[in-house]
Amino acid sequence: MEKRELQTPAILVDLDILENNIRKAQSLCNENGKQLWPMIKTHKSIEIVKMQQRAGATGFLCGTLDECEALLKEGFDNIMYAYPVASDANIKRVINLAKNCNFIVRIDSYDSARMINAAAKSAGVRINYTIIIDSGLHRFGILPEKIVAFADSLKEFDALNFKGISTHPGHVYSAVKHEEIQYYVNQEKSAMKYALDALKAAGYNPELVTSGSTPTFYKAVYDENINVFHPGNYVFMDNTQMSIGIAKESDCALSVYATIISHPSETMFICDAGSKCLGLDKGSHGNAAMKGYGYVKGHPELIVSTLSEEVGKLEVVGPTTLKIGDKIEIIPNHTCTTANLTSYLIGCRGDKVERLIKVDMRGNSTPKNFT
């Protein structure tokens, strides 16, 4: 099938670009003696996880317990959950995961640790954990200068097994130009070095020192202290990565395929893809460098200015040959959102449609656990 024969809107993935992005990140890790445990919330697809594993990924970071459980069901062993847990239902799920694989949860509070420990003791299991370090995002985490006191406070929990430290320098997404990224890399590296050195001086021996964001990865991968990296968006890239110079249009694997369905004025076209395909954000944590809600490939004269649920307004800011009936491809601002809005991606090579890729780890586990 030719791409032009597809119904629109459709979520496309250029398989050549996807495979190249996976190879590039894995090669950087291999060359620098690092492990790659990708964050899989970007794609939520078992097929893409298997592509990452075949390339050399040795573990995976998950954004939901649903993703963790899906990986377990497929036989994956090294599974890390990115966030703390504090509800009885989710602690039970963590315990089940720990019984069946090399599962690691992240912790940043005494109370959460106490709850997990009590449940783990009751179940007769030990739970692996890393301590979250706040490297500047100020979302989760312990400040580096407080790490030893916090680690010491967890020593009483004999059903918990300390594995190391983790961080996410997600505040890099507030950068508006490429030159600013080094500042966030420096924060990431210095926070982890300080915490690691302090722990070692106090007698701890962290096995895992883990970090990750796509923009900082390509510089932080050379750091001597971090040994596991968790980039996620690198598989697809998006308009956010383009806006800060991490990716070019040719590096972006995922796009929304749409048809021009109306031309109500000389300065406006309307396409049949809206917020339910593209999302309404401007990057993970806000980014002033982007205009509109996506980048129209090959059409710099267009800005995706407004989105309704099913249609998008394209503002014309320069000469264009576009007309009703034409197809366009829009690189979303944030591909993690777009992938989560569909049940499958359409894998293409050039103008040929090759296969469907299921997005089979999205949604919510309540139905299967409902009694």
Secondary structure, 3 states (H helix, E strand, C coil): CEHHHCCCCEEEEEHHHHHHHHHHHHHHHHHCCCEECCEHHHCCCHHHHHHHHHHCCCCEEECCHHHHHHHHHCCCCEEEECCCCCCHHHHHHHHHHHHHCEEEEEECCHHHHHHHHHHHHHHCCCEEEEEEECCCCCCCCECHHHHHHHHHHCCCCCCEEEEEEEECCHHHHHCCCHHHHHHHHHHHHHHHHHHHHHHHHCCCCCCEEEECCHHHHHHHCCCCCCCEECCCHHHCCCHHHHHCCCCCHHHCCEEEEEEEEEEEECCEEEECCCHHHHCCCCCCCCCCCCCCCEEECCCCCEEEEEECCCCEEEEECCCCCCCCCCEEEEEECCHHHHHCCCCEEEEEECCEEEEEEECCCCCCCHHHHCC
